[in-house]
């Protein structure tokens, strides 16, 4: 199975993460720290350069204090 992913979906997901992160006054670095990832991880998500496993979606949602489904409301 190929590692291709839906760029449109990932772009919308990244925009949603960015919106919620900024709404909470967090930097990419702060959010990365909260989910125990390297500094570029959130930038890669927000710019649709990375596929995201469900476990990370759950961690991001927890760090942003939202339910995981809130990250997919776009």
Buried (B, 14 or more C-beta within 10 A) or exposed (E): EEEEEEEEEBBBBBBBBBEBBEEEEBEBEEBBBBBEBEEBBBBBBBBBEBEBEEEBBBBBBEBBEBEBEEBEEE
